[in-house]
Amino acid sequence: MSASQTPDVPTDVPTDVPTLLVKIFGKDRPGITAGLFDTLAAYSVDVVDIEQVVTRGRIVLCALVTHPPAGLEGDLRATVHSWADSMRLQTEIISGHGDNRPRGHGRSLVTVLGHPLTAESTAAIAARITGAGGNIDRIFRLAKYPVTAVEFAVSGTEPEELRTALVTEAAALGVDIAVVAAGLHRRAQRLVVMDVDSTLIQDEVIELFAAHAGCEAEVAEVTAAAMRGELDFEQSLHARVKLLQGLDASVVDKVRSEVRLTPGARTLIRTLKRLGFQVGVVSGGFTQVTDDLRERLGLDFAQANTLEIVDGKLTGRVIGEIVDRAGKARLLRRFAAEAGVPISQTVAIGDGANDLDMLNAAGLGVAFNAKPVVRQAAHTAVNFPFLDTVLYLLGVTREEVEAADMHVD
């Protein structure tokens, strides 16, 4: 049973008042919940708490109710058992006192993504939660495909302590784990800002340009070193762009047509927008592509570097403010201010070393199929090739996404 009261709010049912916990389990069918409470209604009991779960067609229904008037408990028990037998259900009635015990201080939501989610990894997660002083109050499945995603509601330990205990061992357990504080902020309006290359899209845009210039191998080598954090991003940017000098500007349209969105990208953005979130991108790539993505995907914000074009040719230079590692974090804060969203309510998603400042500045930083140095430094990592799995970290279920997609906006 889940608790609905916090430690500093008195319960409606004093701890010394007798209560009954009625548990029903068996094959699910319509009318079970109504039938149980119709049966209980004859004994003038009040409902203190209810929880019901249906898994693979089997129902577990728990009702915590006040004690019936004096002398009627035996009759209530017999009647409930008789009703359950008639429905081919099993029942258990447990006497006790008061409501659920208050949950401990420190509330967290632990989202686990697995493909598959094994019993071994689940056992290890539960053990680490216990070892960190936490108690699992509820477990809920968010999705069954393309990954299995479950959410643990945990109390008794602070989110940061729990994150330290769980996230650092996620890779060893073969799962992705995110830990966020529970509370009203989970339902608040948010800003989600993504990197573009190898995050929102599957490509590195500069390599697409380089393929047309015949210098793809040279550019790819510099790009990889920069993403690993081995080179200063601005220096590497200038070095790579210089190789594009003289390329005809008509190649911009060709590159735009070659860009491949990451699987799940449209679903992620469409769902976030339906939730009232604002969505933006920041890129070490080029506005010649991000502006097109902004229009196509209905993004609220977009910022990148700009290739200089003179007389229909790329000059091999970039103009304007450079969007580098520090620039991405700066833009995240600017977008948040313009959106009227506290930085704590922002989500940043990226894969490279130049995304680290942005990931760490955000309320939740998600390393998406990222390099090892990024996975280790981010709040959480997603190592599946579907961008919409990020929705599960926000508590959105696959069923909710599919139901929304069935209706035309």
C-alpha positions as semicolon CSV with decimal commas, in nm:
position;residue;x (nm);y (nm);z (nm)
1;M;0,000;0,000;0,000
2;S;0,126;0,349;-0,076
3;A;0,122;0,631;0,174
4;S;-0,049;0,957;0,094
5;Q;0,067;1,161;0,392
6;T;0,399;1,327;0,455
7;P;0,572;1,314;0,795
8;D;0,473;1,672;0,886
9;V;0,103;1,628;0,797
10;P;-0,119;1,448;1,050
11;T;-0,307;1,145;0,923
12;D;-0,686;1,148;0,907
13;V;-0,701;0,815;1,093
14;P;-0,536;0,810;1,439
15;T;-0,275;0,537;1,478
16;D;-0,472;0,367;1,757
17;V;-0,799;0,337;1,560
18;P;-0,869;-0,022;1,444
19;T;-0,865;-0,074;1,066
20;L;-0,895;-0,368;0,831
21;L;-0,679;-0,439;0,527
22;V;-0,883;-0,628;0,269
23;K;-0,678;-0,794;-0,006
24;I;-0,836;-0,947;-0,316
25;F;-0,643;-1,131;-0,586
26;G;-0,727;-1,352;-0,880
27;K;-0,833;-1,336;-1,245
28;D;-0,936;-0,985;-1,345
29;R;-1,280;-0,914;-1,486
30;P;-1,517;-0,616;-1,494
31;G;-1,707;-0,546;-1,172
32;I;-1,457;-0,667;-0,912
33;T;-1,383;-0,327;-0,758
34;A;-1,749;-0,224;-0,755
35;G;-1,849;-0,561;-0,610
36;L;-1,600;-0,544;-0,323
37;F;-1,701;-0,197;-0,213
38;D;-2,068;-0,272;-0,256
39;T;-2,015;-0,561;-0,016
40;L;-1,825;-0,343;0,231
41;A;-2,084;-0,065;0,211
42;A;-2,332;-0,275;0,409
43;Y;-2,104;-0,240;0,714
44;S;-2,073;0,142;0,720
45;V;-1,694;0,144;0,682
46;D;-1,493;0,437;0,549
47;V;-1,225;0,397;0,286
48;V;-0,880;0,502;0,409
49;D;-0,667;0,386;0,115
50;I;-0,701;0,186;-0,207
51;E;-0,449;0,039;-0,444
52;Q;-0,513;-0,184;-0,743
53;V;-0,274;-0,345;-0,989
54;V;-0,350;-0,565;-1,289
55;T;-0,063;-0,769;-1,433
56;R;-0,113;-1,016;-1,719
57;G;-0,483;-1,040;-1,643
58;R;-0,442;-1,097;-1,269
59;I;-0,573;-0,839;-1,023
60;V;-0,443;-0,744;-0,680
61;L;-0,684;-0,508;-0,503
62;C;-0,608;-0,375;-0,157
63;A;-0,854;-0,169;0,047
64;L;-0,774;-0,022;0,388
65;V;-1,102;0,055;0,567
66;T;-1,215;0,160;0,911
67;H;-1,334;-0,108;1,151
68;P;-1,707;-0,190;1,128
69;P;-1,939;-0,121;1,421
70;A;-1,894;-0,338;1,729
71;G;-1,988;-0,700;1,681
72;L;-1,993;-0,689;1,299
73;E;-1,632;-0,775;1,211
74;G;-1,698;-1,147;1,199
75;D;-2,000;-1,099;0,976
76;L;-1,803;-0,864;0,746
77;R;-1,528;-1,120;0,711
78;A;-1,769;-1,399;0,629
79;T;-1,958;-1,188;0,376
80;V;-1,643;-1,070;0,198
81;H;-1,509;-1,426;0,179
82;S;-1,842;-1,550;0,045
83;W;-1,850;-1,276;-0,221
84;A;-1,489;-1,352;-0,320
85;D;-1,566;-1,723;-0,352
86;S;-1,860;-1,642;-0,578
87;M;-1,623;-1,443;-0,801
88;R;-1,357;-1,718;-0,789
89;L;-1,118;-1,483;-0,614
90;Q;-0,894;-1,527;-0,315
91;T;-0,912;-1,290;-0,021
92;E;-0,721;-1,205;0,293
93;I;-0,839;-0,972;0,570
94;I;-0,585;-0,841;0,819
95;S;-0,669;-0,653;1,139
96;G;-0,454;-0,363;1,245
97;H;-0,451;-0,004;1,360
98;G;-0,438;0,329;1,182
99;D;-0,326;0,425;0,833
100;N;-0,001;0,349;0,652
101;R;0,309;0,458;0,834
102;P;0,441;0,793;0,709
103;R;0,706;0,775;0,438
104;G;1,057;0,876;0,532
105;H;1,213;1,209;0,442
106;G;1,374;1,229;0,102
107;R;1,158;1,141;-0,198
108;S;1,302;1,019;-0,526
109;L;1,185;0,872;-0,852
110;V;1,423;0,616;-0,994
111;T;1,372;0,536;-1,362
112;V;1,536;0,219;-1,492
113;L;1,571;0,134;-1,863
114;G;1,672;-0,216;-1,966
115;H;1,682;-0,420;-2,285
116;P;1,615;-0,661;-2,135
117;L;1,558;-0,573;-1,770
118;T;1,688;-0,884;-1,596
119;A;1,595;-1,022;-1,256
120;E;1,962;-0,997;-1,160
121;S;1,987;-0,625;-1,235
122;T;1,651;-0,557;-1,065
123;A;1,772;-0,738;-0,752
124;A;2,093;-0,536;-0,754
125;I;1,903;-0,207;-0,792
126;A;1,669;-0,294;-0,504
127;A;1,963;-0,393;-0,285
128;R;2,147;-0,068;-0,357
129;I;1,837;0,135;-0,275
130;T;1,812;-0,045;0,058
131;G;2,184;-0,003;0,117
132;A;2,148;0,372;0,065
133;G;1,881;0,386;0,336
134;G;1,586;0,403;0,097
135;N;1,255;0,223;0,095
136;I;1,075;0,126;-0,227
137;D;0,716;0,249;-0,188
138;R;0,588;0,174;-0,537
139;I;0,702;0,030;-0,870
140;F;0,532;0,119;-1,197
141;R;0,605;0,012;-1,554
142;L;0,637;0,301;-1,797
143;A;0,706;0,108;-2,116
144;K;0,756;-0,245;-2,245
145;Y;0,913;-0,150;-2,580
146;P;1,142;-0,055;-2,742
147;V;1,294;-0,092;-2,395
148;T;1,152;-0,200;-2,062
149;A;1,118;0,108;-1,845
150;V;1,010;0,100;-1,481
151;E;0,985;0,369;-1,217
152;F;1,060;0,317;-0,849
153;A;0,914;0,563;-0,598
154;V;1,165;0,572;-0,313
155;S;1,161;0,742;0,026
156;G;1,399;0,762;0,318
157;T;1,710;0,896;0,145
158;E;1,799;1,213;-0,041
159;P;1,803;1,204;-0,423
160;E;2,170;1,299;-0,453
161;E;2,276;1,017;-0,221
162;L;2,060;0,772;-0,411
163;R;2,194;0,893;-0,746
164;T;2,549;0,837;-0,626
165;A;2,462;0,485;-0,514
166;L;2,284;0,387;-0,835
167;V;2,392;0,583;-1,141
168;T;2,763;0,514;-1,107
169;E;2,696;0,139;-1,127
170;A;2,432;0,148;-1,399
171;A;2,667;0,034;-1,676
172;A;2,789;-0,261;-1,469
173;L;2,426;-0,362;-1,410
174;G;2,347;-0,346;-1,781
175;V;2,078;-0,078;-1,741
176;D;2,033;0,298;-1,760
177;I;1,923;0,468;-1,438
178;A;1,799;0,821;-1,370
179;V;1,729;0,958;-1,023
180;V;1,526;1,277;-0,979
181;A;1,360;1,438;-0,681
182;A;0,989;1,367;-0,652
183;G;0,745;1,653;-0,616
184;L;0,528;1,903;-0,800
185;H;0,816;2,012;-1,024
186;R;0,779;1,681;-1,211
187;R;0,452;1,816;-1,352
188;A;0,573;2,171;-1,413
189;Q;0,646;2,325;-1,750
190;R;0,996;2,249;-1,865
191;L;1,253;2,343;-2,122
192;V;1,435;2,065;-2,308
193;V;1,750;2,158;-2,499
194;M;1,932;1,911;-2,723
195;D;2,259;1,888;-2,901
196;V;2,210;1,823;-3,272
197;D;2,490;1,615;-3,425
198;S;2,468;1,249;-3,314
199;T;2,184;1,341;-3,079
200;L;1,884;1,493;-3,256
201;I;2,024;1,367;-3,585
202;Q;2,233;1,061;-3,665
203;D;2,495;1,257;-3,857
204;E;2,783;1,497;-3,800
205;V;2,683;1,788;-4,024
206;I;3,034;1,905;-4,096
207;E;3,117;1,556;-4,223
208;L;2,823;1,579;-4,464
209;F;2,967;1,904;-4,598
210;A;3,315;1,748;-4,605
211;A;3,190;1,458;-4,816
212;H;3,095;1,707;-5,087
213;A;3,433;1,877;-5,054
214;G;3,628;1,551;-5,076
215;C;3,788;1,588;-4,731
216;E;3,561;1,366;-4,522
217;A;3,837;1,154;-4,369
218;E;4,039;1,453;-4,252
219;V;3,735;1,623;-4,098
220;A;3,609;1,305;-3,931
221;E;3,943;1,253;-3,760
222;V;3,944;1,604;-3,613
223;T;3,576;1,575;-3,513
224;A;3,632;1,251;-3,324
225;A;3,927;1,397;-3,133
226;A;3,724;1,705;-3,039
227;M;3,428;1,500;-2,916
228;R;3,662;1,295;-2,698
229;G;3,782;1,617;-2,540
230;E;4,132;1,584;-2,680
231;L;4,118;1,910;-2,879
232;D;3,994;2,261;-2,809
233;F;3,658;2,281;-2,984
234;E;3,699;2,628;-3,132
235;Q;4,037;2,548;-3,280
236;S;3,909;2,224;-3,424
237;L;3,603;2,401;-3,566
238;H;3,813;2,656;-3,753
239;A;4,046;2,382;-3,880
240;R;3,760;2,175;-4,016
241;V;3,565;2,462;-4,168
242;K;3,879;2,584;-4,348
243;L;3,876;2,258;-4,542
244;L;3,538;2,359;-4,691
245;Q;3,674;2,672;-4,856
246;G;3,548;2,717;-5,212
247;L;3,255;2,474;-5,179
248;D;2,951;2,592;-5,374
249;A;2,668;2,720;-5,152
250;S;2,420;2,500;-5,336
251;V;2,556;2,213;-5,129
252;V;2,360;2,348;-4,829
253;D;2,032;2,219;-4,972
254;K;2,193;1,883;-5,048
255;V;2,321;1,851;-4,691
256;R;1,979;1,940;-4,550
257;S;1,824;1,660;-4,754
258;E;2,088;1,412;-4,631
259;V;2,031;1,479;-4,260
260;R;1,877;1,176;-4,084
261;L;1,677;1,229;-3,768
262;T;1,754;0,996;-3,481
263;P;1,482;0,731;-3,433
264;G;1,226;0,865;-3,189
265;A;1,323;1,231;-3,242
266;R;0,989;1,335;-3,389
267;T;0,799;1,144;-3,120
268;L;1,004;1,308;-2,845
269;I;0,951;1,660;-2,974
270;R;0,584;1,608;-3,061
271;T;0,511;1,468;-2,714
272;L;0,704;1,739;-2,532
273;K;0,515;2,007;-2,722
274;R;0,184;1,843;-2,634
275;L;0,287;1,858;-2,270
276;G;0,345;2,232;-2,303
277;F;0,723;2,205;-2,285
278;Q;0,948;2,432;-2,486
279;V;1,215;2,264;-2,694
280;G;1,540;2,398;-2,834
281;V;1,866;2,291;-2,992
282;V;2,220;2,417;-2,954
283;S;2,486;2,295;-3,192
284;G;2,851;2,322;-3,270
285;G;2,729;2,268;-3,626
286;F;2,577;2,527;-3,850
287;T;2,269;2,747;-3,867
288;Q;2,234;2,650;-4,231
289;V;2,103;2,318;-4,098
290;T;1,963;2,403;-3,753
291;D;1,738;2,677;-3,891
292;D;1,586;2,421;-4,125
293;L;1,538;2,174;-3,837
294;R;1,375;2,445;-3,628
295;E;1,117;2,508;-3,899
296;R;1,056;2,141;-3,979
297;L;1,020;2,028;-3,619
298;G;0,852;2,334;-3,467
299;L;1,134;2,405;-3,224
300;D;1,116;2,708;-2,996
301;F;1,489;2,782;-2,990
302;A;1,787;2,707;-3,212
303;Q;2,142;2,836;-3,208
304;A;2,455;2,721;-3,392
305;N;2,760;2,850;-3,575
306;T;2,718;3,014;-3,915
307;L;2,919;2,930;-4,223
308;E;3,027;3,241;-4,411
309;I;2,909;3,247;-4,773
310;V;3,039;3,509;-5,018
311;D;2,951;3,520;-5,387
312;G;2,782;3,181;-5,366
313;K;3,087;3,006;-5,216
314;L;3,183;2,893;-4,866
315;T;3,479;3,101;-4,751
316;G;3,613;2,844;-4,506
317;R;3,525;3,070;-4,211
318;V;3,247;3,099;-3,955
319;I;3,092;3,430;-3,853
320;G;2,933;3,547;-3,532
321;E;2,951;3,405;-3,181
322;I;3,109;3,062;-3,160
323;V;2,889;2,794;-3,003
324;D;3,136;2,583;-2,809
325;R;3,123;2,394;-2,480
326;A;3,083;2,704;-2,264
327;G;2,854;2,861;-2,523
328;K;2,609;2,573;-2,504
329;A;2,569;2,617;-2,128
330;R;2,533;2,990;-2,175
331;L;2,262;2,939;-2,436
332;L;2,077;2,693;-2,212
333;R;2,055;2,965;-1,947
334;R;1,949;3,222;-2,204
335;F;1,676;2,999;-2,344
336;A;1,554;2,923;-1,990
337;A;1,531;3,294;-1,909
338;E;1,342;3,364;-2,232
339;A;1,108;3,070;-2,167
340;G;1,048;3,176;-1,806
341;V;1,165;2,837;-1,680
342;P;1,401;2,800;-1,380
343;I;1,729;2,633;-1,470
344;S;1,635;2,354;-1,228
345;Q;1,343;2,273;-1,458
346;T;1,557;2,229;-1,766
347;V;1,663;1,906;-1,935
348;A;1,973;1,893;-2,153
349;I;2,058;1,606;-2,388
350;G;2,393;1,554;-2,560
351;D;2,662;1,307;-2,654
352;G;2,997;1,486;-2,672
353;A;3,252;1,646;-2,445
354;N;3,144;1,990;-2,566
355;D;2,799;1,918;-2,419
356;L;2,928;1,861;-2,065
357;D;2,887;2,216;-1,933
358;M;2,530;2,223;-2,062
359;L;2,449;1,880;-1,916
360;N;2,585;1,979;-1,576
361;A;2,408;2,316;-1,576
362;A;2,066;2,164;-1,645
363;G;1,832;2,029;-1,381
364;L;1,865;1,692;-1,555
365;G;2,154;1,621;-1,791
366;V;2,112;1,317;-2,014
367;A;2,410;1,163;-2,194
368;F;2,261;1,008;-2,508
369;N;2,468;0,724;-2,656
370;A;2,759;0,929;-2,536
371;K;3,134;0,895;-2,512
372;P;3,260;0,740;-2,183
373;V;3,381;1,073;-2,042
374;V;3,033;1,219;-2,094
375;R;2,845;0,919;-1,948
376;Q;3,056;0,940;-1,634
377;A;2,997;1,313;-1,581
378;A;2,626;1,345;-1,671
379;H;2,337;1,300;-1,430
380;T;2,220;0,995;-1,623
381;A;2,285;0,813;-1,948
382;V;2,063;0,658;-2,214
383;N;2,243;0,398;-2,421
384;F;1,962;0,296;-2,654
385;P;1,929;0,431;-3,010
386;F;1,583;0,577;-2,954
387;L;1,564;0,942;-2,855
388;D;1,207;0,916;-2,727
389;T;1,325;0,695;-2,439
390;V;1,410;1,026;-2,271
391;L;1,033;1,065;-2,218
392;Y;1,043;0,782;-1,966
393;L;1,290;0,977;-1,755
394;L;1,021;1,245;-1,733
395;G;0,756;0,996;-1,616
396;V;0,573;0,978;-1,949
397;T;0,449;0,629;-2,035
398;R;0,450;0,460;-2,375
399;E;0,073;0,414;-2,349
400;E;0,027;0,790;-2,300
401;V;0,240;0,864;-2,607
402;E;0,051;0,618;-2,823
403;A;-0,289;0,736;-2,701
404;A;-0,197;1,096;-2,785
405;D;-0,076;0,992;-3,131
406;M;-0,413;0,835;-3,206
407;H;-0,577;1,177;-3,193
408;V;-0,515;1,453;-3,440
409;D;-0,402;1,776;-3,275
